[in-house]
Amino acid sequence: MMAAGTEAPDSWYLALLGFAEHFRTSSPPKIRLCVHCLQAVFQFKPPQRVEARTHLQLGSVLYHHTKNSELARTHLEKAVRARVQVAQFEDVKFEAASLLSELYCQQNLVDSAKPLLRKKDLVSACDLLGVGAEYARVVGSEYTRALFLLSKGMLLLMERKLQEVHPLLTLCGQIVETWQGNPIQKESLRVFFLVLQVTHYLDAGQVKSVKPCLKQLQQCIQTISTLHDDEILPSNSADLFHWLPKEHMCVLVYLVTVMHSMQAGYLEKAQKYTDKALMQLEKLKMLDCSPILSSFQVILLEHIIMCRLVTGHKATALQEISQVCQLCQQSPRLFSNHAAQLHTLLGLYCISVNCMDNAEAQFTTALRLTSHQELWTFIVTNLASVYIREGNRHQELYSLLERINPDQNFPVRRFLRETLKMSNAEDLNRLTACSLVLLGHIFYVLGNHRESNNMVVPAMQLASKIPDMSVQLWSSALLKDLNKACGNSMDAHEAAQMHQNFSQQLLQDHIAACSLPEHNLISWTEGPPPVQIQAQNGPTTSLASLL
């Protein structure tokens, strides 16, 4: 045996590794002997790359096959901290970080897992996926090459590098159209490509461009449902790669359809496809405990909660927020990924029932939990609306506005007209309705009643089509005042009646929501979601601002 301190050749390491793997895969597994073989590696003072990889292997074996989670954690932490400057070593760090974050979550150390996951180097991940794509090209597997490229595209979208996604989509589109192989693989490749294309369009605000892609996605899913899994086996071994089961792809198509419907302002369509997707998910979860299904479920619920709040169904939204809490209780990883969104949704609910102190607390908590720029901007904008509605928070409001847009010297009406023009061009119905009613209100205050009417009437029509209860309430109040100012008493009376009807609907829903035991979630701002929610005695919030 070689003396400790002497750098041994790789052969001894491979021998010990071979023994360890033999013991691990024995029937039954001999985990104690496997661990001894791996621990023996450290006696030889191996090179850093060998040492780090061994720490990962030990951590993995201890994590998966023993109850010694503390020792597993120690080895995984050493693997993550390893200072090895070798490109081929990145997979070790990624795997160690993934296992370690999973272990942290199991130990309820979510705050330790979050910075670890954020340190994952997406640039290196993109490089590795590029290497995979090149390898697949060399061995003649265009199918696997496209999967690598599309996965790289997903990472680029996460990094908001939209310009780099476009040429990659062009290349993948060519591969999808020309590749001839297993029909199910070809259609699943087309689904992956179209989903990425839809996400790219939505991220770029090109909602109108999504429609033909969604139509193709529907056709792909129908085609896949008629094919059998064992129809043709790939002749190239590099093609033996499974992306998603076709049942999962079906839910994914529903999900991107819901995303588009929400962004375009087709809220009834969003609700219809959410219901279909959730029914499919419930069936799948009886047979399949795949974590991706729970992720799909949470994302769908997040969208439909927004939909309920817009359409004036606060009580239902609150019950669905509680469902998300329950899902996150079962999975620390889900909670880590969705905590900021969950507190944001609670903040929006608090605004809808006029609990402004709770709304501020929820948005502040959400800001603390997110590093995502777009979500951060959304939260800060809603927090600003809380300060505006409270009326006495001018200093905090100005500080927030400086962070959102440092240059405050801009003509608001011109920007609103540009927003209206862009939202109308892209069929962003809700943004169009909000822009119209806001412009209408500005013109009314300025005394330009004709221009105000030109804005408010289409705003009301569009809000009814969505339907957006807040814009309907606002528009009907404005129409009432506008017609009264113009001496149109009959129209003013009709608008007043509409306003009264919307107010009554919102009031009844407000009382129902605040009477639910789940209403106590508005006080939760620390730690994991509460396990039990105690009932309270009726609504405790002011209704005056709703009327």
KEPALO-588889 format. One line per 8 residues: number of its first residue (from 1); their letters; for each residue x, y, z of C-alpha. Coordinates in nm, 3 decimals. Each point is the difference from the previous one (the first is absolute). Example, Ala and Ser with C-alpha at 12.3 -4.5 7.8 and 13.67 -1.06 7.14 Angstrom:
2
1	AS	1.230,-0.450,0.780 | 0.137,0.344,-0.066
//
This chain:
547
1	MMAAGTEA	0.000,0.000,0.000 | 0.126,0.352,-0.076 | 0.104,0.229,0.283 | -0.239,0.277,0.103 | 0.094,0.335,-0.151 | 0.122,-0.150,-0.328 | -0.216,0.089,-0.302 | -0.119,-0.335,-0.125
9	PDSWYLAL	-0.099,-0.074,-0.359 | -0.369,-0.022,-0.090 | 0.007,-0.380,0.000 | -0.022,-0.035,0.379 | -0.284,0.248,0.014 | -0.188,-0.185,-0.274 | 0.058,-0.328,0.184 | -0.147,0.136,0.324
17	LGFAEHFR	-0.285,0.155,-0.193 | -0.067,-0.332,-0.172 | -0.012,-0.180,0.337 | -0.233,0.270,0.139 | -0.236,-0.032,-0.296 | 0.007,-0.381,0.027 | -0.102,0.018,0.367 | -0.266,0.265,-0.071
25	TSSPPKIR	-0.167,-0.204,-0.275 | 0.025,-0.337,0.180 | -0.324,-0.174,0.090 | -0.058,0.096,0.274 | 0.221,0.313,-0.014 | 0.305,0.001,0.229 | -0.005,0.372,0.076 | 0.243,-0.015,0.295
33	LCVHCLQA	0.270,-0.160,-0.217 | -0.077,0.247,-0.282 | 0.052,0.293,0.238 | 0.327,-0.150,0.131 | 0.137,-0.026,-0.356 | -0.086,0.362,-0.076 | 0.142,0.123,0.333 | 0.323,-0.185,-0.076
41	VFQFKPPQ	0.059,0.234,-0.295 | 0.077,0.290,0.238 | 0.287,-0.197,0.162 | 0.205,0.051,-0.317 | -0.031,0.383,-0.007 | -0.149,-0.007,-0.351 | -0.006,0.292,-0.247 | -0.274,0.258,0.063
49	RVEARTHL	-0.220,-0.118,-0.288 | 0.009,-0.361,0.133 | -0.060,0.116,0.357 | -0.302,0.212,-0.097 | -0.156,-0.274,-0.213 | 0.043,-0.248,0.286 | -0.170,0.241,0.241 | -0.295,0.012,-0.242
57	QLGSVLYH	-0.015,-0.380,-0.027 | 0.016,-0.044,0.377 | -0.260,0.269,0.057 | -0.230,-0.160,-0.257 | 0.034,-0.352,0.146 | -0.053,0.122,0.358 | -0.296,0.216,-0.106 | -0.180,-0.270,-0.199
65	HTKNSELA	0.086,-0.314,0.202 | 0.049,0.102,0.365 | -0.156,0.220,0.267 | 0.330,0.180,0.064 | -0.116,0.326,-0.158 | 0.254,0.213,0.191 | 0.298,-0.190,-0.142 | -0.160,0.005,-0.348
73	RTHLEKAV	-0.040,0.376,0.035 | 0.367,0.044,0.102 | 0.127,-0.187,-0.308 | -0.238,0.179,-0.238 | 0.102,0.339,0.140 | 0.366,-0.088,-0.061 | -0.081,-0.100,-0.359 | -0.182,0.329,-0.061
81	RARVQVAQ	0.286,0.206,0.149 | 0.270,-0.178,-0.202 | 0.222,0.241,-0.193 | 0.061,-0.200,-0.314 | 0.045,0.210,-0.314 | -0.080,-0.269,-0.257 | -0.286,0.040,-0.248 | -0.087,-0.373,0.014
89	FEDVKFEA	-0.041,0.028,0.378 | -0.316,0.216,-0.012 | -0.232,-0.303,0.006 | 0.140,-0.097,0.343 | -0.074,0.342,0.144 | -0.351,0.010,-0.150 | -0.090,-0.346,0.129 | 0.143,0.072,0.345
97	ASLLSELY	-0.187,0.332,0.021 | -0.324,-0.168,-0.107 | 0.028,-0.280,0.257 | 0.112,0.238,0.275 | -0.289,0.243,-0.061 | -0.240,-0.297,0.009 | 0.149,-0.109,0.333 | -0.022,0.356,0.138
105	CQQNLVDS	-0.369,0.013,-0.094 | -0.066,-0.333,0.174 | 0.162,0.145,0.312 | -0.223,0.308,-0.034 | 0.302,0.219,-0.079 | -0.160,0.168,-0.301 | 0.198,0.321,0.053 | 0.324,-0.199,-0.039
113	AKPLLRKK	-0.123,-0.167,-0.318 | -0.101,0.321,-0.180 | 0.343,0.170,-0.028 | 0.155,-0.335,-0.092 | -0.239,-0.046,-0.292 | 0.044,0.362,-0.111 | 0.377,-0.057,-0.022 | -0.050,-0.261,-0.272
121	DLVSACDL	0.186,0.139,-0.296 | -0.247,0.021,-0.288 | 0.278,0.109,-0.235 | 0.186,-0.326,0.068 | -0.327,-0.192,-0.028 | -0.058,0.155,-0.344 | 0.354,-0.093,-0.102 | -0.051,-0.360,0.112
129	LGVGAEYA	-0.327,-0.025,-0.192 | 0.185,0.136,-0.302 | 0.262,-0.275,0.040 | -0.282,-0.257,0.021 | -0.156,0.136,-0.319 | 0.333,-0.019,-0.181 | 0.060,-0.357,0.120 | -0.350,-0.100,-0.122
137	RVVGSEYT	0.078,0.157,-0.340 | 0.327,-0.196,-0.029 | -0.170,-0.334,0.074 | -0.280,0.082,-0.247 | -0.286,0.050,0.246 | -0.190,0.305,-0.119 | -0.284,-0.081,0.243 | 0.224,0.013,0.310
145	RALFLLSK	0.184,0.300,-0.144 | -0.330,0.190,-0.020 | -0.086,-0.097,0.360 | 0.333,0.141,0.121 | -0.047,0.319,-0.203 | -0.357,0.050,0.122 | 0.111,-0.054,0.361 | 0.267,0.262,-0.058
153	GMLLLMER	-0.271,0.230,-0.136 | -0.197,-0.039,0.323 | 0.304,0.110,0.201 | 0.055,0.299,-0.229 | -0.363,0.103,0.055 | 0.055,-0.025,0.377 | 0.297,0.233,-0.043 | -0.217,0.236,-0.211
161	KLQEVHPL	0.240,-0.037,-0.296 | -0.281,0.020,-0.253 | 0.225,0.100,-0.291 | 0.200,-0.324,0.035 | -0.315,-0.214,0.007 | -0.118,0.107,-0.347 | 0.279,-0.162,-0.212 | -0.016,-0.310,0.220
169	LTLCGQIV	-0.375,-0.031,-0.066 | 0.061,0.041,-0.375 | 0.253,-0.287,0.005 | -0.227,-0.224,0.213 | -0.294,0.073,-0.231 | 0.205,-0.129,-0.295 | 0.097,-0.316,0.192 | -0.359,-0.066,0.107
177	ETWQGNPI	-0.126,0.028,-0.359 | 0.271,-0.212,-0.163 | 0.064,-0.274,0.260 | -0.157,-0.334,-0.086 | -0.027,-0.251,0.281 | -0.226,-0.138,0.270 | -0.339,0.178,-0.047 | -0.052,0.055,0.374
185	QKESLRVF	0.352,0.145,0.035 | -0.057,0.226,-0.301 | -0.329,0.133,0.141 | 0.144,0.041,0.351 | 0.290,0.193,-0.152 | -0.251,0.222,-0.180 | -0.186,0.057,0.330 | 0.323,0.101,0.179
193	FLVLQVTH	0.087,0.236,-0.287 | -0.347,0.160,-0.007 | -0.013,0.039,0.380 | 0.335,0.180,-0.009 | -0.121,0.217,-0.289 | -0.321,0.092,0.189 | 0.200,0.087,0.314 | 0.238,0.212,-0.208
201	YLDAGQVK	-0.289,0.193,-0.157 | -0.171,0.052,0.337 | 0.325,0.121,0.160 | 0.042,0.247,-0.286 | -0.363,0.118,0.034 | -0.092,-0.132,-0.347 | -0.329,-0.155,0.108 | -0.164,0.007,-0.345
209	SVKPCLKQ	0.286,-0.210,-0.146 | -0.079,-0.281,0.246 | -0.336,-0.096,-0.155 | 0.129,-0.209,-0.297 | 0.250,-0.175,0.233 | -0.279,-0.097,0.240 | -0.204,-0.137,-0.290 | 0.297,-0.216,-0.105
217	LQQCIQTI	0.049,-0.116,0.360 | -0.361,-0.117,0.018 | 0.050,-0.195,-0.325 | 0.324,-0.158,0.132 | -0.169,-0.121,0.319 | -0.286,-0.151,-0.199 | 0.252,-0.179,-0.225 | 0.206,-0.131,0.295
225	STLHDDEI	-0.313,-0.137,0.173 | -0.062,-0.228,-0.302 | 0.356,-0.145,-0.005 | 0.126,-0.300,0.197 | 0.318,0.027,0.205 | 0.153,-0.315,-0.149 | -0.080,0.084,-0.363 | 0.363,0.035,-0.124
233	LPSNSADL	0.322,-0.039,0.202 | 0.279,0.247,-0.094 | 0.282,-0.156,-0.201 | 0.259,0.245,0.145 | 0.078,-0.072,0.366 | 0.056,0.374,0.055 | -0.371,0.051,-0.081 | -0.107,-0.206,0.303
241	FHWLPKEH	-0.100,0.311,0.194 | -0.335,0.064,0.162 | -0.104,0.363,0.047 | -0.348,-0.012,0.159 | -0.278,-0.260,0.007 | -0.278,0.097,-0.240 | -0.244,0.043,0.293 | 0.235,0.260,0.152
249	MCVLVYLV	0.032,0.174,-0.337 | -0.378,0.030,-0.014 | -0.003,0.186,0.335 | 0.289,0.218,-0.119 | -0.195,0.104,-0.310 | -0.297,0.090,0.220 | 0.237,0.202,0.218 | 0.148,0.212,-0.280
257	TVMHSMQA	-0.354,0.053,-0.133 | -0.102,0.135,0.341 | 0.310,0.224,0.008 | -0.092,0.146,-0.339 | -0.367,0.043,0.095 | 0.092,0.187,0.319 | 0.246,0.230,-0.177 | -0.246,0.069,-0.285
265	GYLEKAQK	-0.288,0.058,0.242 | -0.217,-0.297,-0.105 | -0.085,-0.090,0.359 | -0.292,-0.237,-0.071 | 0.226,-0.198,-0.234 | 0.272,-0.005,0.268 | -0.249,-0.140,0.250 | -0.124,-0.265,-0.246
273	YTDKALMQ	0.349,-0.134,-0.073 | 0.105,0.018,0.366 | -0.296,-0.219,0.094 | 0.094,-0.253,-0.271 | 0.367,-0.003,0.106 | -0.077,-0.039,0.372 | -0.235,-0.294,-0.071 | 0.273,-0.166,-0.206
281	LEKLKMLD	0.255,0.067,0.276 | -0.219,-0.158,0.270 | -0.028,-0.318,-0.209 | 0.375,-0.011,-0.069 | 0.098,0.061,0.363 | -0.192,-0.312,0.106 | 0.246,-0.208,-0.204 | 0.308,0.221,-0.023
289	CSPILSSF	0.175,0.193,0.279 | 0.231,0.190,-0.237 | 0.096,0.340,0.154 | -0.061,0.173,-0.336 | -0.374,-0.068,0.037 | -0.013,0.195,0.327 | 0.196,0.282,-0.166 | -0.254,0.009,-0.286
297	QVILLEHI	-0.284,0.004,0.253 | 0.147,0.293,0.197 | 0.065,0.206,-0.317 | -0.356,-0.065,-0.123 | -0.145,0.102,0.337 | 0.212,0.317,0.005 | -0.149,0.101,-0.335 | -0.359,-0.084,0.089
305	IMCRLVTG	0.029,0.188,0.334 | 0.095,0.313,-0.197 | -0.298,-0.071,-0.226 | -0.241,-0.027,0.298 | 0.123,0.326,0.151 | -0.052,0.185,-0.329 | -0.348,-0.145,-0.056 | -0.113,0.080,0.354
313	HKATALQE	0.008,-0.349,0.156 | 0.214,0.070,0.305 | -0.139,-0.281,0.217 | 0.087,-0.263,-0.262 | 0.344,0.161,-0.052 | 0.068,-0.024,0.374 | -0.090,-0.369,0.010 | 0.234,-0.062,-0.294
321	ISQVCQLC	0.280,0.192,0.175 | -0.055,-0.241,0.290 | 0.037,-0.292,-0.246 | 0.338,0.136,-0.111 | 0.102,0.023,0.368 | -0.094,-0.366,0.050 | 0.201,-0.107,-0.305 | 0.300,0.199,0.126
329	QQSPRLFS	-0.030,-0.165,0.344 | 0.054,-0.336,-0.169 | 0.307,0.114,-0.196 | 0.266,0.235,0.141 | 0.142,0.037,-0.351 | -0.335,0.124,-0.131 | -0.023,0.250,0.286 | 0.355,0.121,-0.068
337	NHAAQLHT	-0.087,0.060,-0.368 | -0.344,0.155,0.054 | 0.010,0.176,0.340 | 0.039,0.347,-0.155 | -0.290,-0.059,-0.240 | -0.216,-0.132,0.285 | 0.055,0.310,0.214 | -0.059,0.219,-0.308
345	LLGLYCIS	-0.337,-0.167,-0.060 | -0.091,0.050,0.366 | 0.099,0.366,-0.038 | -0.233,0.036,-0.301 | -0.280,-0.167,0.195 | 0.060,0.240,0.293 | -0.036,0.297,-0.238 | -0.327,-0.146,-0.135
353	VNCMDNAE	-0.148,-0.014,0.353 | 0.152,0.336,0.105 | 0.246,-0.142,0.259 | 0.276,0.245,-0.089 | 0.231,-0.066,0.297 | -0.007,-0.372,-0.075 | 0.053,0.068,-0.372 | 0.312,0.204,0.081
361	AQFTTALR	0.132,-0.278,0.227 | -0.063,-0.268,-0.267 | 0.169,0.199,-0.279 | 0.297,0.084,0.226 | 0.038,-0.372,0.080 | -0.023,-0.088,-0.371 | 0.271,0.255,-0.085 | 0.228,-0.158,0.257
369	LTSHQELW	-0.050,-0.344,-0.159 | 0.054,0.079,-0.369 | 0.298,0.086,-0.219 | -0.206,-0.019,-0.323 | 0.000,0.343,-0.163 | -0.347,-0.014,-0.159 | -0.168,-0.134,0.313 | 0.185,0.264,0.206
377	TFIVTNLA	-0.135,0.276,-0.227 | -0.353,-0.141,0.020 | 0.013,-0.015,0.382 | 0.146,0.351,0.033 | -0.265,0.142,-0.235 | -0.279,-0.154,0.208 | 0.165,0.123,0.321 | -0.002,0.350,-0.152
385	SVYIREGN	-0.375,-0.037,-0.061 | -0.043,-0.085,0.371 | 0.181,0.323,0.098 | -0.216,0.200,-0.245 | -0.323,-0.145,0.143 | 0.112,0.066,0.358 | 0.052,0.367,-0.095 | 0.251,0.090,0.271
393	RHQELYSL	0.309,-0.192,-0.118 | 0.147,0.258,-0.238 | 0.364,-0.047,0.100 | -0.012,-0.379,-0.035 | -0.184,0.039,-0.332 | 0.260,0.238,-0.147 | 0.283,-0.232,0.111 | -0.170,-0.293,-0.175
401	LERINPDQ	-0.068,0.198,-0.318 | 0.368,0.095,-0.021 | 0.092,-0.369,0.017 | -0.255,-0.094,-0.268 | 0.081,0.290,-0.235 | 0.282,0.237,0.101 | -0.103,0.253,-0.269 | -0.333,0.144,0.116
409	NFPVRRFL	-0.004,0.286,-0.255 | -0.220,-0.167,-0.259 | -0.342,0.095,-0.145 | -0.242,-0.252,0.154 | -0.272,0.042,-0.265 | 0.239,-0.061,-0.288 | 0.126,-0.317,0.168 | -0.357,-0.115,0.060
417	RETLKMSN	-0.087,0.054,-0.367 | 0.308,-0.202,-0.103 | -0.101,-0.275,0.243 | -0.351,0.001,-0.146 | 0.137,-0.021,-0.354 | 0.234,-0.292,0.081 | -0.251,-0.195,0.210 | -0.268,0.038,-0.268
425	AEDLNRLT	0.241,-0.120,-0.270 | 0.089,-0.313,0.200 | -0.357,-0.081,0.119 | 0.090,0.065,0.364 | -0.364,0.054,0.093 | 0.040,0.067,0.371 | 0.285,0.246,-0.046 | -0.204,0.173,-0.273
433	ACSLVLLG	-0.305,0.027,0.229 | 0.207,0.138,0.292 | 0.175,0.253,-0.227 | -0.334,0.115,-0.146 | -0.170,0.055,0.334 | 0.305,0.178,0.146 | 0.021,0.231,-0.302 | -0.375,0.054,0.025
441	HIFYVLGN	0.036,0.099,0.365 | 0.283,0.243,-0.081 | -0.204,0.166,-0.276 | -0.302,0.023,0.232 | 0.206,0.177,0.267 | 0.134,0.238,-0.269 | -0.358,0.078,-0.105 | 0.029,-0.158,-0.346
449	HRESNNMV	-0.327,-0.196,0.023 | -0.018,-0.101,-0.366 | 0.347,-0.157,0.000 | -0.074,-0.160,0.338 | -0.314,-0.164,-0.141 | 0.199,-0.129,-0.301 | 0.225,-0.184,0.245 | -0.244,-0.117,0.268
457	VPAMQLAS	-0.266,-0.160,-0.224 | 0.241,-0.244,-0.174 | 0.170,-0.062,0.339 | -0.335,-0.110,0.141 | -0.072,-0.224,-0.299 | 0.342,-0.164,0.016 | -0.014,-0.042,0.379 | -0.337,-0.179,-0.038
465	KIPDMSVQ	0.152,-0.234,-0.259 | 0.296,-0.100,0.223 | -0.179,0.033,0.258 | 0.196,0.234,0.229 | -0.211,0.102,0.301 | 0.230,0.281,0.117 | 0.006,0.171,-0.340 | -0.377,-0.049,-0.033
473	LWSSALLK	-0.054,0.162,0.341 | 0.234,0.287,-0.087 | -0.146,0.050,-0.350 | -0.361,-0.001,0.120 | 0.078,0.260,0.270 | 0.175,0.216,-0.258 | -0.285,-0.040,-0.250 | -0.248,0.103,0.269
481	DLNKACGN	0.196,0.320,0.080 | 0.069,0.070,-0.367 | -0.364,-0.028,-0.108 | -0.110,0.204,0.300 | 0.246,0.278,-0.092 | -0.125,-0.006,-0.363 | -0.368,0.013,0.112 | -0.082,-0.351,-0.128
489	SMDAHEAA	-0.219,-0.099,0.296 | -0.132,-0.328,-0.152 | 0.350,-0.126,-0.082 | 0.124,0.119,0.338 | -0.275,-0.199,0.174 | 0.084,-0.313,-0.203 | 0.370,0.030,0.083 | -0.088,0.055,0.369
497	QMHQNFSQ	-0.206,-0.319,-0.002 | 0.288,-0.197,-0.157 | 0.238,0.142,0.259 | -0.238,-0.104,0.278 | -0.025,-0.355,-0.137 | 0.380,-0.039,-0.021 | 0.036,0.145,0.352 | -0.250,-0.250,0.142
505	QLLQDHIA	0.174,-0.296,-0.167 | 0.338,0.111,0.137 | -0.146,0.068,0.344 | -0.155,-0.348,0.029 | 0.323,-0.163,-0.117 | 0.198,0.216,0.244 | -0.210,-0.119,0.294 | 0.025,-0.364,-0.111
513	ACSLPEHN	0.381,0.020,-0.037 | 0.062,0.171,0.336 | -0.224,-0.256,0.176 | 0.215,-0.293,-0.116 | 0.256,-0.148,0.244 | 0.258,0.034,-0.281 | -0.027,0.380,0.036 | 0.244,-0.030,0.292
521	LISWTEGP	0.273,-0.077,-0.254 | 0.033,0.378,-0.048 | 0.193,0.012,0.331 | 0.257,-0.264,-0.106 | 0.333,0.160,-0.097 | 0.267,-0.228,0.155 | 0.114,-0.358,-0.052 | -0.180,-0.284,-0.180
529	PPVQIQAQ	-0.377,0.014,-0.070 | -0.216,-0.052,0.312 | -0.129,-0.355,0.037 | -0.339,0.087,0.146 | -0.212,0.310,-0.053 | -0.233,0.100,0.282 | -0.342,0.148,-0.076 | -0.078,0.356,0.102
537	NGPTTSLA	-0.323,0.184,0.078 | -0.102,0.173,-0.320 | 0.164,0.275,-0.206 | 0.228,0.246,0.173 | 0.077,0.232,-0.290 | -0.151,0.323,-0.124 | -0.235,-0.027,-0.297 | -0.022,0.373,-0.065
545	SLL	0.268,0.009,-0.270 | -0.185,-0.262,-0.207 | -0.317,0.208,-0.039
//
